[in-house]
């Protein structure tokens, strides 16, 4: 099945199983691209956050008018940091932001349970590499792309260009089918 993209410069549609790498400067405005990706042509979506808590993700979705009834959020920070956890059917938790096994398990459960067009946003692979290491982050990205293929879903994976060396970025790039390169002025180059 094909998924529409509402991102300037990117193809109009991408096939299920497509993994998209979002390269951005650390201060880049990724929220706009992320929320456009999530709210277009989607029945259900999962936001995996190694950067912010579920509460902050919900605030972002609300700010950008994304339909929260379609959302599942995987909060990797709250348990590890001892924050109070907001119970609800749409928020799941793992023990820590470097819990690659838990992240992949929750992602597969989401993809298996939901029907229709499913999207995954992973914000961010850079933070995962910070907490785990770059090799485990690459492994996680490879596992996630296989899940997208198996379930005919699509994913967007955030990577900061200011943190990783070119060799590591190329390793991330090799895992994905397309690249969105967000520049500091807000313009985007797409390579699919």
Residue, then its C-alpha position, 0 to 999 in steps of 0.5 A: x500500500x502507498x502512503x502520501x507524504x505532505x513534505x515539500x520536495x519529497x515524493x508524493x507517495x512512498x510504498x509501505x515498508x519505507x524507512x525515511x531518515x530525517x537529518x537535521x541540525x540540533x536546533x532544526x525545526x523537526x516538529x513541523x516535518x514530524x507532525x506533517x508526516x504523522x497526520x497525513x494519510x494515517x489510521x494509527x501512529x506510534x511516536x517513540x520518544x527518547x528525547x521527550x516525555x509522553x506529556x511533551x509529545x502530547x503537547x506537540x501533537x496538540x499544538x500542530x493539530x494532530x489527531x491524538x485519537x490515532x496516537x500511541x506514544x512510547x515514553x522511554x524517559x519517564x521510568x528511568x528518570x523517576x517521573x510520574x507516569x500518566x496512565x492511559x491506553x495510548x501511552x506505553x513505557x520502557x525502563x530506559x531510553x537505551x532499552x532497544x529490546x523493549x522499544x522493538x517489542x513495543x513497536x512490533x506490538x503496535x504494528x501487529x495490533x493496529x490495522x490500516x495505514x500505520x506510521x512510526x516516528x522515532x525521535x530520536x535515533x541520535x538520543x538512542x545512540x547517546x544512551x546506548x551507543x552508535x552500534x546499538x542505535x544502528x542495530x535498532x534502526x535496522x530492526x525497525x526497518x525490518x518491522x516496517x517491511x513486515x507490516x507494510x508500515x512507514x517510519x521517520x527516524x530523526x538524526x542530528x547531523x551536528x552530533x555524529x561523524x559522517x561515517x556514522x551518518x552513512x551507516x544510518x543512511x544505509x538503513x533507510x530508503x529515503x533521506x530528508x535533509x532539513x536545513x537551518x533555514x527550514x528548507x528540505x532536500x529529499x533523496x529517495 
